[in-house]
Amino acid sequence: MGMSLRLTELTSSNYVIQHVIERGKPEDREKIIAGVFGQVLELSKHKFASNVIEKCVACGTFEDRQRMIDEITEVNSDNSSPLLAMMKDGFGNYVIQKLLDVTEGEQRAQLVAQIKPQLLALKRYTYGKHLASSIYPRTYLSN
């Protein structure tokens, strides 16, 4: 893991990284966002690094978000699902919620299509309820 990615896991330095993503030079933002690819799941499950991933989602381009969606929706060789792992995780689920908040149109529809089959299994988990309410406001949780 590169130096900047290790810094995302530290209490104070993750705020510096988030600041650079949000207010720094475009080329610095691009370097940081490019550095998270291939590690979105791992970083999303970390208390401080997940905040950096959320900032990458919020401040990244359409293409950056698509690349993250592609990464987390691809089933691994051991048939594990990064998306499902993130949906069950106390920090990773916030990254999924942020993706749902900022994506639109076909990109959001693609993400929702991958999440929907998992929702019934996740309904009993607090995190699953939050995701369900992001997709089905007001109606899903009353059933």
N, C-alpha and C positions, 0 to 999 in steps of 0.2 A: 504494500500500500504506500502511495506517495506521501510525502511530508504533509501536504495540505489535507489529505484524507485522514491521516492520523490526528491532525489538529481538530477535525470535526468532532472527534470523540472526547475532547477535553472540555471541561465546564466553561471556561472563559473564552477560549479561542474559537469555539464554534460561533460565537457572536460576531467576531471579527470576520470570519468567513461569510456569514450571512450578510453582513454589512457590505462586503465587497460584491457579493452576488447582486444585492439590491441597488447599491449606489456607486459601485466601482466602475472602472473602465470596461467597456464592452469586451475587449480582448481578455481581461482578467476573469470576467464572468464566464466567458466561453471556455476558458481553460479549466476553471473549477467544475463547471457542469460536465465537460468532457471527461473529467477525471472520475466522476461517479459511475459512469457507465461500466457495466460488468460487476458492479458492487451494490446496486440499488437495494436488493434484499438485505444484504448484510448491514449496510448503513442504516436502513429504515428501521431495523430492530434495535438500534442503539439509542439510548435516551437523548443524547445531545446531537449525534449525527443525523437522527431523523428530522430534527429541525432544519438542518442544512438541506436535506433532500426536499423537504416541503418548500423551502425558499427556491431551490432549483426548479421545482414544478411551477411555482408562482411566477418566477422571473424568466424562465426559459422560453424558448421559441416553441411554436407549434411542433416543429421537427424534433426538438429536444424531448417534449412530452411524448410524442409518438414513439421515439426510441425507448423511453422508459416503459411505456405501456407494452411495447413489443417484448422488452426484456422480462418484465414480471409476468406476462401472460404465457410465455413459452414454458411448456412442461419440460422438466429436466429429464435426463437419461434414466434416472431412478424413479420416474413417474411422479416426483414431487412437484408441487405447484408453488412457485414463489408468491403468486397472488394470494393463494389460500393461506400460506404461512404469514403473509403480511396482514391479512384480514383478521387472523386470530391473535396477532401480536399487539400488545398494549401500546407500542409506539408506531409500528408499521401501519396500523389501521388509520392513523391520522394522515399518513402519506396518501393512502387510498382516498380518504375523504377529500383531501386537497385536490387530488386529480379529478374527482367528481365535481368539485367546485369550479375548477378553472377550464375544464374541457367543454367543448360544445359540438353540436352537430354529429357528424359521423364518428369523430374521435371519441366523444362521450358515449355514443351508442355502442361502439366497439367495446369499450371498457365495461359498460353496464351489461352487455351480453355475456361477458366473461364472469361477472360477479353474480348475476341472477341465479345460476344453478347452485351456487354455494349458500345462498341466503337462508334456506330452510334449515340447513345444518347449523348455521351460525345464529339462528334466532334466539337460542337460549343463552348466548354470550352477549355481554354488554356491548362489545365492539361490533358484533354482528347487527345488533339493534340500531346502532348509530349509522352503519352503512345502509341498512334497510331504509331508515328514515330519510337518508339522502337520495335514495332512488324512488321510494314510494312515500312521499310526505303525507302524514296524517292517517293514511288508511292502513298501511302494512302492519303496524304494531297493535292495532285494535283487534286484529283477527286472531 
